Amino acid sequence: MYDLWLQIISNSGDANMSRPRSTDPSVALSIAVPQSLKTRLDQELSYTQSRSKWVCHAINEKLNQEFDYTSIPTNQLLGMLHARNVVDYELFTLLKTRVEEIEAGQ
């Protein structure tokens, strides 16, 4: 009977007692921030809140944000296309002139 009891304990010990491993484990990340930013963050958090969780949430929010392409001025977009050699100088000047005409008409 004692042997059966030892076998039950040894078979059920660590397998049922340990928690499952994370599918996305955390890694240490060392970054430098200005003292004023750290002070603001510390003032935002209560004593029981995790700074790491707060920063992870902020990073996720920023990365998941949709970029508003309408905030880029049209002439800047044209300049970017020309700088990337998507449009040549002739097409760039033609488009720039057309944009100026449209903006003047508004």
N, C-alpha and C positions, 0 to 999 in steps of 0.2 A: 504494500500500500504506500509506503514511504517513497519507493522508487517511482511509482506512478505519479505521486504528487510532485517530485523533483522534475520528472519529465514534462508535466503540464506547465510548471513554472518556467522551465528553460525554453519550452517551445513558444510560450506566449509572452515572454519577457520584453525584449527590445522591439520585436516586430509590431506589437500593438501599442507600445508606450511612446515610441518616437513619433514626432509630428512629420507630416509629409514635407519634402523639400520644395522650395519655391520654384515656380517655372521661370521666374525672372528675378534671380538673386540680386541683391544690392552689392554695389562695389564702392569702395572709398574713392572720393573725388576731392582733391585739394585745389581750391581756387582762392585767389586774392581779390578782396573787395575793399573799397574805401571804408574807413572807420565810420564815416557818417552813414553809409548804407547799412552797415552791420547794426549800428545803433537804432536806425529806423526799423529794421527787421525785428530786433529784440524788443522794441517798444510795441510792435504789432502783435507779438506772440505772448500768450500767457505762460506761466511757469510750467504748466503740464503739456504744452504743445511742442511738437517736434519741429525743430528748424529744418531738418533734412526733408521731412514730409512736405513742409511748406514750400521749400525751394523746388522739390520735384514737381509739385503741383503747378508752381509758377512756370517752370520750364515746359511742362506738358501743355499748359494753356497757350504759351507763346508759340510753340511748335505746331499746335493744331489750329492756330488762327489762320483764317483765309486771308491772303494778301489782296488788298484793294488796289487793283491796277488802275482804276480811275483816278487815283490820287497822284499818278505820275503825269506831269504835263506832256502834252502831245509832242512838242518840239524835243523834249528830253527822250521820249520813246524813239522818235526818228533818229536822234543822235546815237542812241544805243544800237539801233538796227544798222546804221552806217558803220559804227565802230566794230561791229561783229561781222562786217562784210556781207550782210544780208541784202543790203541795197547799195548800189554804187553811187558815186557822187551825183551823177546826172539825175537818177531817180530820187535821191535825197532832196536835191534842190527843187525838183518838180513837186514832190509831196509837201515840202516845207512851204512853198508858194501857195499850194492849194489849201493847206491848213490855215495860213494867214488870211486867205480870202474868205474862208468859212467863218473864222473868228471875227473878221471885220464886219461880216454880214449879220452877226448875232447881236 
